[in-house]
Amino acid sequence: MEKIYKRPETLAAAPTRYCPGCMHGLISKLIAELVEEYGIANRTVGILPVGCGAMSKNLFTFDVVCAAHGRAPAVATGFSRCAPDKIVFTYQGDGDLGAIGLSEILHAANRGERFLTVFINNSTYGMTGGQMAPTTLVGQKTTTTPLGRDPRTDGYPMRMCEILSQLEAPAYIARFSLRTPAGVLRAKEGLRKALEIQLRGEGFAFVELLSTCPTNWGLSPERCLDWMAEHSEKVFPEGEYRRTKEVR
C-alpha cells in the first residue's frame, strides 16, 4: 500500500495535550508541515506566549521561545532584528493578542516588523477558564458573561484583521475558517503566502484562523462546527484584507 502522508519531522511524535475537538493541534500541524516543506527548520523560531497555544512547545521540534502574556510581538521584534537570518513567527490566541497584547501587536504591525503572526480566534479565554475575550460574540455566554455578552457594558467583538488592515506597513493580512477540509486547505495556502513573505524579508504578515473551543463553549466538537457556521463566520468573514503586489 502506498503511503500518501506521514508525520512531518518538525512535529514531535508525542500525544497532544489539547482537549478533544480543539483545533490547536491542527494548526500546529499546518505550521510544522510548511516549515518542513520549505526546509527551514534550522532557521525557524516560534514565539509562544501564555495561552493554550503555548502547549505547542511540546509539539514543534524546531526552536521555540516562551513569552509573557501578550508580549510575543515584542519578543519577536527583538529576535528578528537581532537574528535577521531567522524565520520568526508568533502563535497567539484572542485573549493574548486582542486584550493584554493589543498595543504590542498594533505597534509591531505599524512598524512592519519582519515576522508572521498566527492568530487563533476561538472567541474565549481557553486556558484560564472560559472568560469573555475581545472576540467573544454578542450574546455569547462565558464564565464572566453568564447571560451573554452585552455590548452596552462589554463592547463589541474586535475584528483584528479589519483593524490591522487600516495600517500602512503590513504586507499580508488574512482570515480563514478551519471548519471544513476546504477551509483548512485555504488556511494552509494563506499561511504559505505569509511564510513566503518572511522568506523574502518583506515585513509583517498576519493570519487569523477561526477555531473552536468545545470545552469552554460547552458544545460537542461536532456541534461546534455548526456554531461556527451559524455565528463565528458571520461576524468574522474569511478573506484577504491586505495583500501587497509581491504576494502571489
N, C-alpha and C positions, 0 to 999 in steps of 0.2 A: 504494500500500500504506500502511495506517495505521500510524504509529509508536506503539507502546504503551509504550515505555520509552526513556529517554535518560539519559546520564550526568548526575548532579547537578552543578551548578556548584560545589558545595562539595568536589568530588573532582577533583583535577588530572588532566588528560589526559596522564598520564605512565606509563611502564612500571612495573609493580610490582617491587620488589626481593625479594619473598618467594619461598621455594622452591616448586616445583611441588606442588600439593596442600595447601599451607598455608592455613589459614582466616583468617589475619590480614587478608588483602585483602578477604574477605567482610565481616568485622566492621567494617573501616574504611568500607566502602560503606554498611552499615546506618546507621552513625553519621552519615555525610555526608548520606544521604537524609533522615534525621529533622531534621537541622539545616536543610536546605533547605525541607522541608515546613512547618516552623514559622516560617520566615523569620527566623531568629535568627543568621545567620552573623556579623553585625557585633557580636553580643553574646557569642559563644561563645569560650571559651578551653579548649584541651585541654592537659593536663599529661602529658608523656610522659617517663618515667624510662628508665634503662638497660634494654635488652632488645629483642627483635625488634619489639615494638610501637612503638619509637621511630622506626622507619623510616616510620611513618605521617606523620611531619612532612613528607615529600615528597609525600604524597597529599592531605592536607587543605589547602584554600585559605583557611580561616579561621585565626585566631591560635592558635599552639601555643607552649608553653614547655617546654624540656627540663629535667629534674630529675636529681639524683644518684640512684644506685641505691637504691630503697626509699623515697625521700623525697618522692614525688609527693603523698601526703596532706598533708604539712607545707606544701609549696608551694601546693597547692590551698586549704588553710585560710587562708594569708596572702592569697592572691589574692581569694578570695571575701569575706573580711572587709574588705579594703581597697577592693574594687570590687564592692559588693553588687548592682550592676545587671547584672553579667556572669553568664552561664551557664557554670559550671565543671565539667569532668569530668576524671578521671584514667583512664589507659589502661594497665593493669598486668598483667604475667604472674605465674605462680605462684611462681617463684623470687624475683622482686622483691617481691611483696606478702606472701607467706607466710613468707619467711625474713628477709632483712635488713630488710624493711619491715614486719614483723609488728606491732611496737609502734606504728608510725605509724598503721596502718590501724585497729587496735583502739581507740586513744585518740581518733582523729578520729571514728570511728563512735560511740563512747561519749559524745562531746560533741555529737553530732548536727550536725556541720558541714554547711554548705549546699553540697554538691557531690555529683556522681554518680561512682561508681567502676565502671568496666567492667573486669572481672577475667577474663582469658583463662587457662583451665586446660587445658594440654596435657601435664601430668604430667612435665615435663622442663625443664631449663635449655636453651632452644633456641639462644640466640645464643652462649653461651660454651662449648659443646662437649658438650652432652647429659648433664650430670651429674645425679645424683639431686636432685629438687626436693622441697619439702614435700608435694606432691600425688602424687609417684610411688607407684604401686600396689605392694602387697606382691607380691613375686616378679618385678616388672618390672625388666628389665635396663637399666642405664645405664652410662656410662663410669666411674662411681665405685661402681657395684654390678654388676659383670660377671656375678655369679651370681644376681642378682635381689635386690630389697630384702628384707632380713631384719628383721622387727620387733624381734627380740631385741637387735640392735645399732643399727638405723636408725630404730626407732619406726614408727608407722603413718602413713598419709596423713592430712593435715589437711583437714578439711571446713570450709571458711571460711564458707559460708552458715550452717551449723549453729552454728558458734562465734559469729558476729556476731549471730545471731538471739536469743542469750541476753541481749543488751544492751537497755536500755530505750529509747534515743534513736532508733535508725534508723527511718525511715519506710517503707522498702521494701527487701526482700532477696529475691532470686530466682535460680534457676539454670535454664539452658536448654542443650540439646544442639543443635549445628549439624549433626548427622549427616544429617538428611533435609530436604527442602524444607519440610515441615510444621514441623519444629523451627526452621528459620530464621525462618519467619513468627511462631512463638510468641516467639522471641527478640526480634524487632523490636517486637512488642507489649509485651514486658517492658521493653525499652529506652524505648519510648514512655511507659509509665507512670512510669518513673524520671525521664525528662526533664520530664514534666509536674509532678512534684514540685518540680523545680528552678524551673520557670516560676512556680510558686505560692509559692516560697520556703519550703518546708515541711521542709527539712533533708536529712539524709543518705540516699542511696539506693545500693544495691549490686546489680549484675547480674553473675552469674558465667556464663561461656559455655564449654562444653566444646568443645575444639578438638583438632586433630591436629598432629603433627609428623613427617611422613613421613621426613625426613632423619635425625632422631635416634631415631625408633622403628625405623628400618631396614626399613620396610614400604612397599609401593606406596600411593599415595593411595587406591586402591580398597580395599585390604586394611585400611588404617587405619580406614575406616568400619566394617568388620566388627569390628575390635578394639574400637572404641568401644562398640558394642552388646554385645559379649561381656564387656567388662571395665569401661570407664570409667563407663558409665551405671549399672552395678550398685553401684559404690562411691559415685558422686556422682549420686543421683537428681534428676531435674528437679522443680521445684515452686517455689511462692512461700512463703518461710519467714517473712516478716514483711510484713504489709500493713496499713497504717493504714486507718481508716474513710474517709479522704479519697481514697484511691487507688481509682479507678474500674476 
